[in-house]
Amino acid sequence: MVTATAVETESTSQDSNVISVEELQNYGINVSDIQKLRGAGIFTMNTVVSTTRRNMCKIKGLSEVKVEKIKEAAGKVIKIGFIPATVQLSIRQQVFALATGSKQLDSMLGGGIMTMSITEVFGEFRCGKTQLSHTLCVTTQLPKELGGGEGKVAYIDTEGTFRPERIKQIAERYEMDPDTCLENVTYARALNSEHQMELVEGLGEELSTGDYRLIIVDSIMANFRVDYCGRGELNERQQKLNQHLFKLNRLAEEFNVAVFLTNQVQSDPGASALFAAADGRKPVGGHVLAHASATRILLRKGRGDERVAKLQDSPDMPEKECVYIIGENGITDSGD
């Protein structure tokens, strides 16, 4: 029996690049200014470095002079600029995959859902987008030798489709303790697009513990489509979405977590779009979402209980299709 336990923070190689903002104290930055950074969702040195001076000056109580001192101190902790490709290789070697529940799907993806990047699945209803999210909530907690990440999951639900009882069912499939599995899933219901963005902004503190291995947003576009539906609002929506996805991507790279997004589809009568499916449907979100997602997977209905996953875009794997099943135990292979 695989026993799920409360995940404890431990210093591992995959978290070695996470340096707390408290380190700034060693370079003359006072505690009150560090608290202001934390209050603005900046918890690590990498975030300090990646945040523009313009945005940092918007933090209440931080003048241009203070921001410059903070940036100067951060530059002493983290060197910015060109690095040998061998260093980047060592960083990439920290990437690992999270099992999906289907061996065929894992094989198609090169092992599963990869950390340090965004994976997007899209398709019509009842194709398994949310069920795949539920399954990942459990498999992420498995030991690494079984395809897990031995970590927690942050789950942002935009449509009210999260079902904790499904987590318990899937946990039993893996002979894990259902209640402990639920304890290791941090859940939030995003009420609108602004709240959704705020939830992601606040994830830095949780992720800085080193406990987390997966962020799920189910679904990424639902709130944005509701909040920006009038004429002339598309540009503003795409700008906000771009900022949101940029933050998610930064979290994935900084904390070596996987970001898993589910997405809706819309009709494309012309079927001429680059990412249009064979049935004339395409994912919403436009090119902003298409460029942000390193891996894009189309899910569609197959024969009977079967569902088909098509890998449409991946930096590592060729286009390919596989079949999977949605069952009581989550995502599985045909015959399991």
QUIJOFEN-V746589 format. One record per residue. N is the residue number from 1. PHI is phi in whole degrees, 0 to 359 (999 if undefined). NEAR is the number of other ideal C-beta (glycine too) atoms within 8 Angstrom. D_LAST is the distance of its C-alpha to the last C-alpha in whole Angstrom. Layout:
N:PHI:NEAR:D_LAST
N:PHI:NEAR:D_LAST
//
This chain:
1:999:4:19
2:272:9:19
3:265:7:22
4:278:10:23
5:239:6:26
6:300:6:29
7:285:10:29
8:259:6:33
9:288:7:35
10:215:5:35
11:277:6:37
12:240:7:35
13:298:5:35
14:284:8:33
15:250:10:36
16:294:7:39
17:271:8:40
18:268:11:40
19:241:9:44
20:291:9:45
21:295:13:48
22:301:6:50
23:300:10:50
24:297:16:53
25:299:9:55
26:286:4:56
27:238:9:57
28:88:5:60
29:270:10:57
30:284:7:58
31:297:6:56
32:296:7:56
33:289:13:56
34:294:13:52
35:295:8:52
36:294:12:52
37:296:15:50
38:297:11:47
39:295:7:48
40:266:7:47
41:87:10:44
42:255:12:45
43:244:11:44
44:230:13:43
45:293:13:46
46:299:12:44
47:291:14:44
48:301:14:48
49:294:11:48
50:278:6:46
51:278:8:47
52:291:5:50
53:301:9:54
54:301:6:54
55:287:7:51
56:290:13:52
57:291:10:56
58:282:5:54
59:288:10:53
60:301:4:56
61:95:6:58
62:252:12:58
63:278:6:61
64:299:7:61
65:295:6:62
66:295:9:60
67:299:12:57
68:296:9:59
69:294:10:59
70:295:15:55
71:297:12:54
72:296:8:57
73:294:12:55
74:298:12:52
75:294:10:53
76:281:6:54
77:275:10:51
78:240:9:49
79:281:4:50
80:252:5:49
81:140:4:50
82:289:2:49
83:229:6:47
84:299:5:46
85:300:6:43
86:295:6:42
87:292:8:42
88:297:9:40
89:297:8:37
90:295:8:37
91:292:8:36
92:295:8:33
93:289:6:32
94:278:11:31
95:295:10:29
96:221:10:25
97:249:13:22
98:252:17:19
99:295:11:16
100:265:15:14
101:105:14:10
102:245:12:9
103:294:6:10
104:294:10:12
105:293:14:14
106:301:13:15
107:298:8:16
108:298:12:18
109:270:17:20
110:82:10:21
111:132:8:19
112:144:13:18
113:279:12:21
114:275:17:24
115:282:15:27
116:64:11:30
117:200:14:30
118:258:13:29
119:246:16:25
120:241:14:25
121:245:15:23
122:221:13:24
123:166:10:24
124:287:8:24
125:297:3:23
126:65:5:20
127:259:10:18
128:107:12:17
129:297:14:19
130:288:10:20
131:294:11:16
132:293:15:16
133:298:13:19
134:297:14:18
135:296:13:15
136:296:16:18
137:301:16:20
138:270:16:18
139:297:15:16
140:298:15:20
141:273:16:21
142:292:15:19
143:300:7:21
144:297:9:22
145:291:4:20
146:254:8:17
147:92:12:17
148:258:13:19
149:237:13:23
150:53:9:24
151:214:14:26
152:272:13:26
153:232:16:26
154:256:13:28
155:243:13:27
156:255:13:30
157:253:12:29
158:258:12:31
159:237:7:30
160:72:5:29
161:256:7:25
162:290:11:24
163:231:7:23
164:299:9:23
165:295:6:21
166:292:10:18
167:300:15:19
168:294:12:19
169:297:11:16
170:291:15:14
171:299:13:16
172:295:10:15
173:301:9:11
174:265:10:13
175:55:6:16
176:253:15:18
177:289:8:21
178:300:10:21
179:293:7:25
180:292:12:25
181:300:16:22
182:294:10:24
183:298:7:28
184:271:12:26
185:248:12:26
186:267:8:29
187:248:8:29
188:215:9:32
189:262:8:33
190:280:12:35
191:278:5:37
192:201:9:39
193:295:13:39
194:296:7:42
195:297:10:40
196:301:14:37
197:293:12:39
198:295:8:40
199:298:11:37
200:291:14:36
201:300:9:40
202:276:9:39
203:288:11:36
204:305:13:38
205:295:10:39
206:296:11:36
207:292:13:35
208:293:11:38
209:288:8:36
210:84:12:34
211:277:9:31
212:266:14:29
213:231:12:27
214:208:18:26
215:242:16:27
216:243:14:26
217:237:14:28
218:234:15:26
219:249:12:28
220:292:12:31
221:259:12:33
222:304:10:33
223:291:13:36
224:296:12:38
225:291:10:38
226:282:9:39
227:284:10:42
228:235:12:43
229:238:6:43
230:272:5:47
231:294:3:49
232:80:5:50
233:263:9:47
234:297:7:44
235:299:7:46
236:296:8:46
237:300:11:43
238:292:10:42
239:295:8:44
240:295:12:42
241:298:13:39
242:299:10:40
243:296:9:41
244:298:12:38
245:291:12:36
246:299:9:38
247:296:11:38
248:298:15:34
249:294:12:34
250:296:11:37
251:297:15:35
252:300:16:32
253:286:9:34
254:291:12:37
255:253:12:34
256:52:12:31
257:245:14:29
258:270:16:26
259:247:14:27
260:242:13:25
261:246:15:26
262:258:15:25
263:216:15:27
264:271:10:28
265:239:11:29
266:225:8:33
267:291:5:34
268:229:11:36
269:306:5:38
270:285:5:39
271:49:7:36
272:254:5:38
273:292:8:37
274:302:4:35
275:253:10:32
276:289:10:32
277:280:10:28
278:295:3:29
279:271:5:29
280:83:9:32
281:251:10:30
282:221:10:31
283:291:13:30
284:281:11:33
285:110:10:35
286:64:7:37
287:290:5:38
288:300:11:38
289:288:16:34
290:299:13:33
291:283:6:35
292:285:11:34
293:276:12:30
294:291:9:30
295:234:15:26
296:235:15:26
297:232:13:22
298:271:11:23
299:250:14:20
300:214:12:20
301:284:8:19
302:245:8:17
303:279:3:17
304:59:4:15
305:276:6:13
306:283:11:12
307:234:14:14
308:242:12:16
309:249:14:17
310:241:11:21
311:282:15:22
312:265:8:26
313:210:9:28
314:202:12:27
315:284:5:30
316:241:5:28
317:238:8:25
318:282:5:26
319:299:6:25
320:197:8:22
321:238:8:19
322:210:11:15
323:249:12:12
324:219:18:10
325:235:13:9
326:259:10:11
327:233:9:9
328:300:4:11
329:265:10:10
330:93:16:11
331:280:14:10
332:220:12:6
333:264:10:6
334:299:8:6
335:97:3:4
336:284:7:0
//
